[in-house]
Amino acid sequence: MRVLVDTSLLLPTLGIEVERAEKILEKLSNYEVYYSDFSILECLWVASSLERKGEFVQEIFDVGLESIFEGYAKAGDNAEVFIKAFELYKMGHNDLIDCILYSTALHNNMKFASLDKELKKFVRDNGLKYIFFE
């Protein structure tokens, strides 16, 4: 099974602790794991915020980023992914990156590993395909 991981599941690899991430990461060891460039962008936003607070270790981040690029496959996208993502955004989910990631997984016939309860609720409440890795 192919699984796209949400940003929150990449952060621990970069030395940034995320509650509840370890449980899902352990389950992913037997699957083909994918990342999105949009998650990398979000990771950089988180890292820059932590850097400003003095709570960031560059060396761990660098090694972790290299391991993501070497150990995970990159999920593909195209115009359809972004069209669907914008539809989701207009339907009321206000995190455009979440919309892109969900749409990427959907388009590539993948499961989506995410800790985002709000996104899962949005998908259920709107009768969308529930593709979350549990």
Biotite code that builds the C-alpha atoms (Angstrom):
import biotite.structure as struc

atoms = struc.array([
    struc.Atom([0.000, 0.000, 0.000], chain_id="A", res_id=1, res_name="MET", atom_name="CA", element="C"),
    struc.Atom([1.190, 3.519, -0.805], chain_id="A", res_id=2, res_name="ARG", atom_name="CA", element="C"),
    struc.Atom([0.755, 6.170, 1.895], chain_id="A", res_id=3, res_name="VAL", atom_name="CA", element="C"),
    struc.Atom([1.225, 9.934, 1.650], chain_id="A", res_id=4, res_name="LEU", atom_name="CA", element="C"),
    struc.Atom([2.339, 11.395, 4.977], chain_id="A", res_id=5, res_name="VAL", atom_name="CA", element="C"),
    struc.Atom([1.149, 14.723, 6.276], chain_id="A", res_id=6, res_name="ASP", atom_name="CA", element="C"),
    struc.Atom([3.625, 17.370, 7.388], chain_id="A", res_id=7, res_name="THR", atom_name="CA", element="C"),
    struc.Atom([3.125, 16.520, 11.060], chain_id="A", res_id=8, res_name="SER", atom_name="CA", element="C"),
    struc.Atom([4.510, 13.043, 10.362], chain_id="A", res_id=9, res_name="LEU", atom_name="CA", element="C"),
    struc.Atom([7.647, 14.399, 8.687], chain_id="A", res_id=10, res_name="LEU", atom_name="CA", element="C"),
    struc.Atom([8.545, 16.751, 11.535], chain_id="A", res_id=11, res_name="LEU", atom_name="CA", element="C"),
    struc.Atom([9.826, 14.074, 13.958], chain_id="A", res_id=12, res_name="PRO", atom_name="CA", element="C"),
    struc.Atom([12.366, 12.981, 11.332], chain_id="A", res_id=13, res_name="THR", atom_name="CA", element="C"),
    struc.Atom([13.591, 16.586, 11.367], chain_id="A", res_id=14, res_name="LEU", atom_name="CA", element="C"),
    struc.Atom([14.057, 16.592, 15.135], chain_id="A", res_id=15, res_name="GLY", atom_name="CA", element="C"),
    struc.Atom([10.756, 18.379, 15.819], chain_id="A", res_id=16, res_name="ILE", atom_name="CA", element="C"),
    struc.Atom([8.554, 16.546, 18.308], chain_id="A", res_id=17, res_name="GLU", atom_name="CA", element="C"),
    struc.Atom([4.895, 16.018, 17.440], chain_id="A", res_id=18, res_name="VAL", atom_name="CA", element="C"),
    struc.Atom([2.421, 14.464, 19.866], chain_id="A", res_id=19, res_name="GLU", atom_name="CA", element="C"),
    struc.Atom([0.774, 11.237, 18.656], chain_id="A", res_id=20, res_name="ARG", atom_name="CA", element="C"),
    struc.Atom([3.064, 10.974, 15.601], chain_id="A", res_id=21, res_name="ALA", atom_name="CA", element="C"),
    struc.Atom([5.148, 8.036, 16.848], chain_id="A", res_id=22, res_name="GLU", atom_name="CA", element="C"),
    struc.Atom([2.195, 5.639, 16.907], chain_id="A", res_id=23, res_name="LYS", atom_name="CA", element="C"),
    struc.Atom([1.386, 6.208, 13.225], chain_id="A", res_id=24, res_name="ILE", atom_name="CA", element="C"),
    struc.Atom([5.040, 6.297, 12.167], chain_id="A", res_id=25, res_name="LEU", atom_name="CA", element="C"),
    struc.Atom([5.558, 2.836, 13.659], chain_id="A", res_id=26, res_name="GLU", atom_name="CA", element="C"),
    struc.Atom([2.651, 1.484, 11.596], chain_id="A", res_id=27, res_name="LYS", atom_name="CA", element="C"),
    struc.Atom([4.084, 2.977, 8.386], chain_id="A", res_id=28, res_name="LEU", atom_name="CA", element="C"),
    struc.Atom([7.260, 0.885, 8.463], chain_id="A", res_id=29, res_name="SER", atom_name="CA", element="C"),
    struc.Atom([5.678, -1.805, 6.283], chain_id="A", res_id=30, res_name="ASN", atom_name="CA", element="C"),
    struc.Atom([4.321, 0.539, 3.610], chain_id="A", res_id=31, res_name="TYR", atom_name="CA", element="C"),
    struc.Atom([5.598, 2.560, 0.671], chain_id="A", res_id=32, res_name="GLU", atom_name="CA", element="C"),
    struc.Atom([5.742, 6.098, 2.089], chain_id="A", res_id=33, res_name="VAL", atom_name="CA", element="C"),
    struc.Atom([5.433, 9.290, 0.025], chain_id="A", res_id=34, res_name="TYR", atom_name="CA", element="C"),
    struc.Atom([5.941, 12.974, 0.799], chain_id="A", res_id=35, res_name="TYR", atom_name="CA", element="C"),
    struc.Atom([4.850, 16.146, -0.957], chain_id="A", res_id=36, res_name="SER", atom_name="CA", element="C"),
    struc.Atom([6.938, 19.225, -1.644], chain_id="A", res_id=37, res_name="ASP", atom_name="CA", element="C"),
    struc.Atom([4.156, 21.170, 0.049], chain_id="A", res_id=38, res_name="PHE", atom_name="CA", element="C"),
    struc.Atom([4.865, 19.318, 3.296], chain_id="A", res_id=39, res_name="SER", atom_name="CA", element="C"),
    struc.Atom([8.541, 20.191, 2.939], chain_id="A", res_id=40, res_name="ILE", atom_name="CA", element="C"),
    struc.Atom([7.498, 23.840, 2.607], chain_id="A", res_id=41, res_name="LEU", atom_name="CA", element="C"),
    struc.Atom([5.412, 23.562, 5.780], chain_id="A", res_id=42, res_name="GLU", atom_name="CA", element="C"),
    struc.Atom([8.365, 21.925, 7.554], chain_id="A", res_id=43, res_name="CYS", atom_name="CA", element="C"),
    struc.Atom([10.494, 24.930, 6.604], chain_id="A", res_id=44, res_name="LEU", atom_name="CA", element="C"),
    struc.Atom([7.852, 27.277, 8.023], chain_id="A", res_id=45, res_name="TRP", atom_name="CA", element="C"),
    struc.Atom([7.844, 25.350, 11.306], chain_id="A", res_id=46, res_name="VAL", atom_name="CA", element="C"),
    struc.Atom([11.656, 25.261, 11.402], chain_id="A", res_id=47, res_name="ALA", atom_name="CA", element="C"),
    struc.Atom([11.911, 29.008, 10.783], chain_id="A", res_id=48, res_name="SER", atom_name="CA", element="C"),
    struc.Atom([9.470, 29.684, 13.618], chain_id="A", res_id=49, res_name="SER", atom_name="CA", element="C"),
    struc.Atom([11.457, 27.458, 15.987], chain_id="A", res_id=50, res_name="LEU", atom_name="CA", element="C"),
    struc.Atom([14.714, 29.065, 14.832], chain_id="A", res_id=51, res_name="GLU", atom_name="CA", element="C"),
    struc.Atom([13.406, 32.496, 15.842], chain_id="A", res_id=52, res_name="ARG", atom_name="CA", element="C"),
    struc.Atom([12.590, 31.092, 19.294], chain_id="A", res_id=53, res_name="LYS", atom_name="CA", element="C"),
    struc.Atom([16.011, 29.474, 19.643], chain_id="A", res_id=54, res_name="GLY", atom_name="CA", element="C"),
    struc.Atom([14.441, 25.994, 19.726], chain_id="A", res_id=55, res_name="GLU", atom_name="CA", element="C"),
    struc.Atom([15.940, 24.563, 16.556], chain_id="A", res_id=56, res_name="PHE", atom_name="CA", element="C"),
    struc.Atom([18.883, 22.258, 15.806], chain_id="A", res_id=57, res_name="VAL", atom_name="CA", element="C"),
    struc.Atom([20.070, 22.756, 12.236], chain_id="A", res_id=58, res_name="GLN", atom_name="CA", element="C"),
    struc.Atom([22.227, 19.615, 12.098], chain_id="A", res_id=59, res_name="GLU", atom_name="CA", element="C"),
    struc.Atom([19.353, 17.299, 13.045], chain_id="A", res_id=60, res_name="ILE", atom_name="CA", element="C"),
    struc.Atom([17.056, 19.073, 10.602], chain_id="A", res_id=61, res_name="PHE", atom_name="CA", element="C"),
    struc.Atom([19.579, 18.696, 7.759], chain_id="A", res_id=62, res_name="ASP", atom_name="CA", element="C"),
    struc.Atom([20.149, 14.973, 8.358], chain_id="A", res_id=63, res_name="VAL", atom_name="CA", element="C"),
    struc.Atom([16.407, 14.402, 8.685], chain_id="A", res_id=64, res_name="GLY", atom_name="CA", element="C"),
    struc.Atom([15.648, 16.248, 5.469], chain_id="A", res_id=65, res_name="LEU", atom_name="CA", element="C"),
    struc.Atom([18.209, 14.186, 3.593], chain_id="A", res_id=66, res_name="GLU", atom_name="CA", element="C"),
    struc.Atom([16.710, 10.994, 5.011], chain_id="A", res_id=67, res_name="SER", atom_name="CA", element="C"),
    struc.Atom([13.218, 12.020, 3.850], chain_id="A", res_id=68, res_name="ILE", atom_name="CA", element="C"),
    struc.Atom([14.484, 12.625, 0.316], chain_id="A", res_id=69, res_name="PHE", atom_name="CA", element="C"),
    struc.Atom([16.400, 9.334, 0.318], chain_id="A", res_id=70, res_name="GLU", atom_name="CA", element="C"),
    struc.Atom([13.881, 7.139, 2.136], chain_id="A", res_id=71, res_name="GLY", atom_name="CA", element="C"),
    struc.Atom([10.506, 8.314, 0.868], chain_id="A", res_id=72, res_name="TYR", atom_name="CA", element="C"),
    struc.Atom([9.156, 8.655, -2.638], chain_id="A", res_id=73, res_name="ALA", atom_name="CA", element="C"),
    struc.Atom([7.899, 11.989, -3.915], chain_id="A", res_id=74, res_name="LYS", atom_name="CA", element="C"),
    struc.Atom([4.175, 12.155, -4.643], chain_id="A", res_id=75, res_name="ALA", atom_name="CA", element="C"),
    struc.Atom([3.279, 13.484, -8.050], chain_id="A", res_id=76, res_name="GLY", atom_name="CA", element="C"),
    struc.Atom([0.810, 16.231, -8.754], chain_id="A", res_id=77, res_name="ASP", atom_name="CA", element="C"),
    struc.Atom([-0.801, 17.883, -11.744], chain_id="A", res_id=78, res_name="ASN", atom_name="CA", element="C"),
    struc.Atom([-3.474, 20.433, -12.572], chain_id="A", res_id=79, res_name="ALA", atom_name="CA", element="C"),
    struc.Atom([-6.265, 18.092, -11.427], chain_id="A", res_id=80, res_name="GLU", atom_name="CA", element="C"),
    struc.Atom([-4.752, 17.915, -7.940], chain_id="A", res_id=81, res_name="VAL", atom_name="CA", element="C"),
    struc.Atom([-4.806, 21.696, -7.598], chain_id="A", res_id=82, res_name="PHE", atom_name="CA", element="C"),
    struc.Atom([-8.267, 22.068, -9.125], chain_id="A", res_id=83, res_name="ILE", atom_name="CA", element="C"),
    struc.Atom([-9.646, 19.557, -6.600], chain_id="A", res_id=84, res_name="LYS", atom_name="CA", element="C"),
    struc.Atom([-7.706, 21.213, -3.771], chain_id="A", res_id=85, res_name="ALA", atom_name="CA", element="C"),
    struc.Atom([-9.219, 24.581, -4.612], chain_id="A", res_id=86, res_name="PHE", atom_name="CA", element="C"),
    struc.Atom([-12.698, 23.012, -4.716], chain_id="A", res_id=87, res_name="GLU", atom_name="CA", element="C"),
    struc.Atom([-12.124, 21.648, -1.197], chain_id="A", res_id=88, res_name="LEU", atom_name="CA", element="C"),
    struc.Atom([-10.938, 25.064, -0.059], chain_id="A", res_id=89, res_name="TYR", atom_name="CA", element="C"),
    struc.Atom([-14.045, 26.714, -1.498], chain_id="A", res_id=90, res_name="LYS", atom_name="CA", element="C"),
    struc.Atom([-16.190, 24.068, 0.226], chain_id="A", res_id=91, res_name="MET", atom_name="CA", element="C"),
    struc.Atom([-14.916, 25.424, 3.527], chain_id="A", res_id=92, res_name="GLY", atom_name="CA", element="C"),
    struc.Atom([-11.675, 23.760, 4.579], chain_id="A", res_id=93, res_name="HIS", atom_name="CA", element="C"),
    struc.Atom([-9.497, 26.805, 5.228], chain_id="A", res_id=94, res_name="ASN", atom_name="CA", element="C"),
    struc.Atom([-6.059, 25.132, 5.134], chain_id="A", res_id=95, res_name="ASP", atom_name="CA", element="C"),
    struc.Atom([-5.028, 25.091, 1.494], chain_id="A", res_id=96, res_name="LEU", atom_name="CA", element="C"),
    struc.Atom([-1.987, 22.870, 2.137], chain_id="A", res_id=97, res_name="ILE", atom_name="CA", element="C"),
    struc.Atom([-4.275, 20.255, 3.743], chain_id="A", res_id=98, res_name="ASP", atom_name="CA", element="C"),
    struc.Atom([-6.505, 20.461, 0.689], chain_id="A", res_id=99, res_name="CYS", atom_name="CA", element="C"),
    struc.Atom([-3.529, 19.942, -1.624], chain_id="A", res_id=100, res_name="ILE", atom_name="CA", element="C"),
    struc.Atom([-2.217, 16.969, 0.363], chain_id="A", res_id=101, res_name="LEU", atom_name="CA", element="C"),
    struc.Atom([-5.610, 15.253, 0.576], chain_id="A", res_id=102, res_name="TYR", atom_name="CA", element="C"),
    struc.Atom([-6.165, 15.854, -3.131], chain_id="A", res_id=103, res_name="SER", atom_name="CA", element="C"),
    struc.Atom([-2.679, 14.525, -3.958], chain_id="A", res_id=104, res_name="THR", atom_name="CA", element="C"),
    struc.Atom([-3.345, 11.298, -2.078], chain_id="A", res_id=105, res_name="ALA", atom_name="CA", element="C"),
    struc.Atom([-6.781, 10.963, -3.659], chain_id="A", res_id=106, res_name="LEU", atom_name="CA", element="C"),
    struc.Atom([-5.469, 11.566, -7.179], chain_id="A", res_id=107, res_name="HIS", atom_name="CA", element="C"),
    struc.Atom([-2.602, 9.089, -6.735], chain_id="A", res_id=108, res_name="ASN", atom_name="CA", element="C"),
    struc.Atom([-4.831, 6.400, -5.201], chain_id="A", res_id=109, res_name="ASN", atom_name="CA", element="C"),
    struc.Atom([-2.946, 6.509, -1.895], chain_id="A", res_id=110, res_name="MET", atom_name="CA", element="C"),
    struc.Atom([-3.908, 6.442, 1.736], chain_id="A", res_id=111, res_name="LYS", atom_name="CA", element="C"),
    struc.Atom([-3.279, 9.705, 3.602], chain_id="A", res_id=112, res_name="PHE", atom_name="CA", element="C"),
    struc.Atom([-1.588, 9.494, 7.017], chain_id="A", res_id=113, res_name="ALA", atom_name="CA", element="C"),
    struc.Atom([-2.574, 12.557, 9.005], chain_id="A", res_id=114, res_name="SER", atom_name="CA", element="C"),
    struc.Atom([-3.153, 13.566, 12.615], chain_id="A", res_id=115, res_name="LEU", atom_name="CA", element="C"),
    struc.Atom([-5.511, 16.337, 11.501], chain_id="A", res_id=116, res_name="ASP", atom_name="CA", element="C"),
    struc.Atom([-8.872, 15.659, 13.159], chain_id="A", res_id=117, res_name="LYS", atom_name="CA", element="C"),
    struc.Atom([-10.394, 18.770, 11.596], chain_id="A", res_id=118, res_name="GLU", atom_name="CA", element="C"),
    struc.Atom([-9.583, 17.595, 8.064], chain_id="A", res_id=119, res_name="LEU", atom_name="CA", element="C"),
    struc.Atom([-10.940, 14.109, 8.777], chain_id="A", res_id=120, res_name="LYS", atom_name="CA", element="C"),
    struc.Atom([-14.160, 15.630, 10.115], chain_id="A", res_id=121, res_name="LYS", atom_name="CA", element="C"),
    struc.Atom([-14.428, 17.897, 7.065], chain_id="A", res_id=122, res_name="PHE", atom_name="CA", element="C"),
    struc.Atom([-14.035, 14.907, 4.733], chain_id="A", res_id=123, res_name="VAL", atom_name="CA", element="C"),
    struc.Atom([-16.676, 12.902, 6.607], chain_id="A", res_id=124, res_name="ARG", atom_name="CA", element="C"),
    struc.Atom([-19.112, 15.798, 6.983], chain_id="A", res_id=125, res_name="ASP", atom_name="CA", element="C"),
    struc.Atom([-18.942, 16.531, 3.257], chain_id="A", res_id=126, res_name="ASN", atom_name="CA", element="C"),
    struc.Atom([-19.334, 12.937, 2.098], chain_id="A", res_id=127, res_name="GLY", atom_name="CA", element="C"),
    struc.Atom([-15.883, 12.873, 0.519], chain_id="A", res_id=128, res_name="LEU", atom_name="CA", element="C"),
    struc.Atom([-13.866, 9.710, 0.035], chain_id="A", res_id=129, res_name="LYS", atom_name="CA", element="C"),
    struc.Atom([-12.288, 8.744, 3.368], chain_id="A", res_id=130, res_name="TYR", atom_name="CA", element="C"),
    struc.Atom([-8.753, 7.741, 2.438], chain_id="A", res_id=131, res_name="ILE", atom_name="CA", element="C"),
    struc.Atom([-7.052, 8.220, 5.805], chain_id="A", res_id=132, res_name="PHE", atom_name="CA", element="C"),
    struc.Atom([-4.510, 5.718, 7.069], chain_id="A", res_id=133, res_name="PHE", atom_name="CA", element="C"),
    struc.Atom([-5.618, 4.553, 10.489], chain_id="A", res_id=134, res_name="GLU", atom_name="CA", element="C"),
])
